């Protein structure tokens, strides 16, 4: 009879140890995932900012090209007058 009680106590303590370890690991993993998510969000925000900046340049370049074309045409006209 005492062997059964000892076995139950040992099994219960082992189960409690497994539960505590499992909960501890779960907390660590959740913390790591939250940290990774925060880093990912920060990188995504930075990339979004860079894309917006690039798009701004992409809109301005054709305007600059047109202005250069007009300026080159005016220079050519001035050179032809001489």
C-alpha positions in Angstrom: 0.0 0.0 0.0 2.8 2.4 0.8 4.4 1.7 -2.6 1.2 2.9 -4.3 1.2 6.1 -2.2 4.9 6.7 -2.9 4.3 6.1 -6.6 1.3 8.5 -6.7 3.3 11.2 -4.9 6.3 10.7 -7.2 4.0 10.8 -10.3 2.2 13.9 -9.0 5.5 15.7 -8.3 6.8 14.7 -11.7 3.6 16.0 -13.4 3.9 19.2 -11.4 7.5 19.6 -12.6 6.6 19.0 -16.2 3.7 21.6 -15.9 5.9 24.2 -14.3 8.7 23.7 -16.9 6.1 23.8 -19.8 4.6 27.1 -18.5 8.1 28.6 -18.1 9.1 27.6 -21.7 5.8 29.0 -23.0 6.4 32.3 -21.4 9.9 32.5 -22.8 8.7 31.6 -26.3 5.9 34.2 -26.1 8.3 36.9 -25.0 10.7 35.9 -27.9 7.8 36.1 -30.4 6.7 39.5 -29.1 10.2 40.8 -29.4 10.5 39.4 -32.9 7.2 40.9 -33.9 8.2 44.3 -32.6 11.5 44.1 -34.6 9.6 43.0 -37.7 7.1 45.9 -37.4 9.9 48.4 -36.9 11.7 47.1 -40.0 8.4 47.2 -42.0 7.8 50.8 -41.0 11.3 51.8 -42.1 10.9 50.0 -45.4 7.6 51.7 -45.9 9.2 55.1 -45.3 12.0 54.3 -47.7 9.5 53.2 -50.4 7.5 56.4 -50.0 10.7 58.4 -50.3 11.7 56.5 -53.4 8.2 57.0 -54.9 8.6 60.7 -54.3 11.8 60.7 -56.4 10.2 58.5 -59.0 7.5 61.1 -59.5 10.0 63.9 -59.6 12.5 62.4 -62.1 10.3 62.7 -65.2 9.7 66.3 -64.3 13.4 66.9 -64.1 14.0 65.1 -67.4 11.4 67.3 -69.1 13.1 70.4 -67.6 16.5 69.2 -68.8 15.1 68.5 -72.3 13.7 72.1 -72.4 16.9 73.6 -71.2 19.0 71.6 -73.7 16.6 72.8 -76.5 17.0 76.4 -75.4 20.8 76.1 -75.2 20.8 74.5 -78.7 18.6 77.4 -80.0 21.0 80.0 -78.5 24.0 78.2 -80.0 22.3 78.1 -83.4 21.7 81.9 -83.3 25.5 82.6 -83.1 
